[in-house]
Amino acid sequence: MVKRQKSPCIDLCDFSGPKGWCLGCARTRPECSQWKNMKPYDKNILEKALTKRMNQIKNG
């Protein structure tokens, strides 16, 4: 059985960040809606990008 990856959402949905990124999880609206249907490989790639995005958001 494959372990389901937890969504990066922290229930702070504010898409006013750079490039429309959510200030809570750094995803775009389309990425949020596609999360449940993404393959684990794609989720891993996105999660690495989210780390970089959150650093950009924090550092302005």
C-alpha angles and dihedrals in degrees: 000000000000117000111237114236114239117240115253089227115125095183093256099116107181114142096189094105124109113300090007093295118160111251090220103050105003094236125131120238092257091050090052093051093045096047097095092052097044121111116244090249091056092046090054091052091048093048090055089051090048091058090055092045093051089053089052091049093049093046093047 
